[in-house]
Amino acid sequence: MDDRPAGLETPAPGWFVLLDGSLGLLAVLALSPRVHAAGRRRIPLPPPWALRRLLLAALALHLAEGAVAGHLARRRGLAPGPWTVQTLIVGFPSLRKLRALGHPSPVS
């Protein structure tokens, strides 16, 4: 049984793993001096302040994408809540799915 709301198309699970895993790693590196120091011993990393700025930018981008997704879903007669939440979580792959709903692919 599918528990997704009607009209919600979910990106492939790999997107969630890749993008949310990367955001999680970025958050840990930016916010944990101990983890950052351990990582820096293995690979060159930007300083924590730069990673914190990058994290804030990524979070702001996800908030903006979520707002756009909610607006687009409402305009297309879809439930905005699920699209907003999904796009907040995974970002552009969700927004791309939503935009494709209004623009069918050309038939070849």
C-alpha positions, 0 to 999 in steps of 0.5 A: 500500500502506498502511503504517499499523498495523491499527486506527490511524486518522490525522487529516487531514494538515492537522491535522499541518501546523497543530498541529505547525507552530504548535508548531514556530513557538512553539519557535523564538520561545521559544528563539531571541532573534534570531527573537523580536526579529525577530518582535516588530518586526513583531507584538506578541509576549509575552516569551520567558519567557512563550512558554517557559512556553506551550511547556512547557505544550503539551509537557506536554499532548501527553505527557498526551494520548499517555499517555491514548491508549496507555491507551485503545488498550490497553483497546480491544484496539489496539496502544498504541504507534502511537496513543501516538506519533501522539497525542504528535505531533498531539495531540487530533485523534488522541485524538478519532479513538481515542475515536470508535472506541469510540463509533459515531456515531448513525445518522440 
